[in-house]
Amino acid sequence: METEMQARVEAWRQRFQLNGGEEGGLESALEAAVEIDDPSERIARAREEMRRRVMDDFGGDPALLEAVGRIELTSKEALKVLEEGKRAPEPEEFGSLEAIVAFDGTRPSFLLKEGAIDLESSLSTEQWKERLAPRLADLAGFASCVGRVEEGETAIGTAFLIAPTLAITNRHVAQWIADFDGETIQLHNQVFLDFGREHRGRAKYDRRAVRKILFAGPDRIVDPIDHGKLDLALLEVAPSQLPGELAERKLTLGMDLMAISSGRSLATVGYPGDWRRATPRGLRSEYEEVLAKLLDGDGGSKRFAPGECAGMLAPAAGNRPWTVRHDATTIQGNSGSPLLLLTRSGAMSVVGLHYGGQRRGERTNWAHLLAVCGDARVAPGAHDFRTALGEHGIAV
């Protein structure tokens, strides 16, 4: 078995406690946020949660219910394969485990409603609920600064305010809403940032026109992902029409954290979108399709997803060590989401910018650690990220 596959298999053995050890290391921040259960109980719990989603959101679609049954059977076979260690799981077996983890409560994806995180909207371990509950007001304030990038009424990605009229998103999101010609950026018409788009909550909230893309990473972002490219863009948006302090809300950038250790609890806020736009049909699996459909059944609404840091990604030769890995349940439409560390107290700041991920047994998401991006070049101009922020009034 190749070294990469061995690491993948070992990671899944740890996630399902097949080594007799402990899953992850949530010893700092919100320690022990993952409840450890027998694997068969986790599968049963995930099955019932998936069936509930099918009944509530898809009218009991027989094909989806049948797919949930296949996921259950395949995941049991996958665990047997992991325990025996005679071969590596097949892609569909890895995919079934992805679905189990997304719905067994260990990596919940909570919906927002009327600006608040609904802890009952996703199956979750009691540990997550106990540790998130005392900070719900702070987390709601954080989430209020996160909006959905739209062209007309079409969801494109996520962005978050770092000043009352400035928002950060990914360069690859910006490429959907603007034409890049060298260092010239021409924004399309009818581009907006909407801070609502909640499931059975606020449809539109504080919707504002995007006026301009002020700067972005200098290189076009294409598949496959090149972790050496800066996948970041800064948007100028119209002022808010909300009253008082609501119009001035913004997030603080955490520009002093140069690395995040494995096991730290973190979270993203964003809008799962149509992952199929970025994933060729030949690279999809049946269970990925089911997973995406069940999580996106609310039409890409605003979600809060906690998870765990999987350490820093070792850079390729010549690249910066600026990518942190995490396993929050995102689905690829979360591009442009802010990444925050979950702590028991203190101010909340954005430490990272989520820019992508891969599944198919890997269960890895990637985010730029913003502190490491300070001297990276942005365009237009010859400025670095930190200097360009300063020119737009953001002192870091």
N, C-alpha and C positions, 0 to 999 in steps of 0.2 A: 504494500500500500504506500502511495507516495506521501511525502512529508506533509504537504498541504491537506490532503485528504485525512491523514491521521489527526491533524490538529482539528479539523472540522468534526470528525467523529468524537474526539475527546471532549470537545466543547458541548456536544449534544449529550454525551454520557453524564457530564457534570450537571447540565440543566435538568436532567430527569433523575438525578441522584443514583446513577448506576455504578458509581465508584465508591459509594459509602461516605463521600465527603459532603461538603456543604456547597450549595449553589452560590457562586459569586462571593463577593465579600463586601456587603453593605455595612462595613464597620464604622465608616465615617458618614457624616450627613444623616440620612434617614436609614440607619442600619437595620438589618433584618427585615427589609420591606417585602421580601418574597416569602410567602408561606410554603413550607416544604411538606408535600403530601406524597402518598403512594402514587406512582405513575398511572395506575389503572383508575384511581379516583380523579386524577387530573383529566384523563381522557373522557371519563363519564361526565364530568362537570362541563368540559368544553363542548361535548356533543349536545348536552341539554341547552347550553347557551346558544349554540349555532341553530338548533331547531327553533328556539324561541325567536331568534332574529328572522328566520324564514317565515314563521307564522305571523309575526307582527308587521314585518316590512314587505313581504312578498306573497301574502295571502296563502301561505302553506304550499307554495310551488312544489309539485311532486318531484320534478327533476332536481331541485335544490335539496330537498329532503333526502333523496336517493344519494346525492353526492355527499351529504353529511354522513350517511351510513358508510359509504366507501372510505371516507376520511378516517372514521373510527376504526374500521378493520385494518386499513393500511398502516395507521399509526401504531396499532398493536403489533403488527408484523415488523415495523421499523424498530420498535423497542426490543423485540426479540433478536433482531439482527445485531443491534448495538450490544446487547448482553452477551451474545455468543462470540462476537468478534471475528467471525470467519470471513466476512466480506463487508464492504462498505454499503450503506443503504443506497438504493437507487434514487434518482431525482424525485420521483413521485412519493417515495417514502420520506425523504427529507421534507417535501412539500406538505405532507400530512402533519408532520411534527410542527411545522410553522403554524399551521392552522390551530393545532392544539394549544400552543403557547399563546397565540393571539386571543384565545377565547376561554382559557382556563383560569383567568383572574390574575395571573402573575405579571402580565404586561397589558393592563387595561387601556382602553381608549375612551375617555369620558367626553360626552357632549357638553357644550355650553348652552345655557338657556337663560335668556334675559340677563346676560352678562355674567352669570354665575356657573361654576363647574358643578355639574350634576353627578354626584358620586353614585347615584343609583342607575345611571344610564349605561353602565358597563359592568359586567361581572368582574369583581375585584376581590383580592384577598383582604381580610380584615386589617392586616398590617398596613397596607396602602391607605385604607380609609382612616385609620387611627392617626397616621402620621401626616396625612394631607389636611385633615379636618381643621386643626388649629391654624392653618395658614390659608384657608380658603379665601378670606378677604384680600390678602396680599396677592394671591394667585389670580383672583378675578381682576385686580388692578393691572397686573402684568398682562393678562389676556386681552384687556380692553385696548391695548396698544397694537394688537395684531389684527391685520385685515387681509381680505382676499383680493388679489389682483385680478381684474376683469377687463376683457375687451368686449364692450357692449354688455351683454348678460352672460358671456361665456367665462367660466372660471379658468384662470391660467396658473395661478400659484399663490404664494403667501408673501407678505411683507410686514415689517414692523417699524413703528415710529421710534426714531432716536432724537427727534426734535418735533415741535408741533407741526411742521410742514416738510419734514424729511423722513424718508423710510428706506430701509435696506431690504433688498431681495437678492436673488441669484442673477448672475449674468445670463444663465440659460433661460430664466423666466423673462428677463428683459428682451431676449432675442425673439420671443413670441409677440411682443407688443411694440417692437421698434425695428427699424432697419439700420444695421451697422455697416458703414462704408469707410474703412480705415478708421480714422479718429472722429468721423462724423456720425452722429446718432440722430435718426429721424423717428420721433415717436408717432405711432399710429393715432388715428382719431378714436374718440370714445373709449379711452382707457381710464379706469377708475380703481380706487381702493375702497372697499366696503368693509366696515368693522362689525357687521352683523352676520347674515347668512347662517343663522342658527337653525337647528333641527327642531321644528315645532316651537320656535321662539321668535326672535326678531329677524324678520326677513331681510330688511335693509336697515343699516344704522350708521349714521355719520358718513355716508357715502360721499367721496370726494374725487374730483378729477385729478388724474396724474398729469402734471404740466410738462415735465421734462425728465429725461434721464441725465443726471448731472455728470456722472462718471461710472465706469465699470472696469472690471478686469480687462486687460488689453487683448486677450486671446479668445477667439470664438470657442464655445463649448460644444463639443460633438461627442457622439458615442464612438468607441468606448471611453469611459471617464478617464481623464488624465488628471491625477491628483496634484500635479505640478502647476495646474492652471488656477488662477484666482477666479472662482465662480461667485462673483459679488457685483452688485450694482446699487447706486444710490438714486432714489427717486425724489423729485420735488412734487409735492401734492398741494392742492388748494387748502386754504385755512378751514378749520372746522367751524360749523355754525352752531355747535353745542354751547351751552352757557358756561361761563366761569372757568373753573379749573379743568373741567372735562375737555375744553378746547385746547388746553395747554399740556395735556398728558403726553408722556414720552417714557422711553426706557433708557436706562443708563448702560453704557457699554463697559464691560469688565475687561479692561485692557492691561491687566497686570498678572494674568494667569497664563503661564507659559506651557503648562502640561496639566492633564487631569489623569489621576491614577485609576486603574481598573477597580470596579466595585462602587464608585461614587454614584449616588442616586441623582438623576437629572430628569429633565422633561422637555418636551417640545409643545408648542401651541401652533395650530395651523389648520389647513383645509385639505384633507385628502382629495385628490382630483383624479382625473382619468389617467391612470398609470399606463394604460394601453398605448397612449400616444408615444411613449418613450420606450416601449418594450416590443420588439419585433415578435410576430406571432410564433415564429419557430422557437423562440426562447421561453415561451410561456408553458406552464404546466396546468393541467386541469384544476388542481387544488389551489394554485395561485389565482386562477380565475374566480373560483368560489370565494376564496379569502377576500379578494378585492371587492367582489360584489356585495358580500355581507357587510364589510366595513364601510363601503361607499353607498349603501342602500339609502342613506339619507341625502344623497345628492351632493356630497362634498362639503358638508357642514363643518362648523368650527369645532375643533376637538383639542383636548388636553391629554397628552400621553406621557406618563412617567415610565422610566426604564433605568438602565444601568450602563455606566461607562464600561467599554471593553478595552480601554487603553488607547494609546496613541498609535496611529498607523505608521509603520516604519517607511520613510520616504524612499523613493527610487533615487538613484545616484543623481546628485545635483539639485534635488527638490528640497523644499522646506519641510520641516517636521510640523506641519500646521493642521493636520487632520486628526480629529478625535473620533473614535468609533463608539457607537451606542446601539442599544437594542430596543428602544421605544417602538411601539407599534405605530408606523407612520403611513405606509403605502405612499408611492412616489409623489403624489400630489402635494405633499408637505414641503416641497422645494421652496426655500425662502423662509422657513420657520426659525424663530429664535430658539436657542438652546440655553437653558438655565440650570444651574446646580440647585438641588433641593436641600435646603438647610432648615434647621429647627427655628432659627430666629435670624434677625438682621435683614438688611436691604437686599432686594433681588435685582440682579443685573444680567444682561445678556453676555454670555461667555462665548457663544458659538453661533454659526450660521449653518443650518442643515442644508446640504446640497445634493444628496442622493443616497443610494443604497442598493444592495443586492440581496436576493433571497435564495431560492433554490438550495436550501440547506446551509446557507452561510449566515443568515440572519444578522446582517451588518448594515448599519447606517453610517453615513459620513457627515461630519460638520467641520467647517473651518474654525479653528480656535482663533478668535479675533486678535488676541494679543500678539500672536505670531505673524499676523498679516500686516502689522503696522508699517513696515518698510517695503511692502510689495507695491510695484508700480500699478497705477491705474491710468485710464485714458478717458477723454482727451487730455492732453498736456503731458508733462514729464514729472508729475508729482507722485509721491508715494501715498498710500492709503491714509496714513496718519496726518500728513500735511494737507491732503485734499479735504479731510474732515475739518481741520482747523480753518481752512478757507471758507467753509460753509458754517462756521460758528460752533463746531463741535470740538471742545477742548478735551483731549485725551492724553 
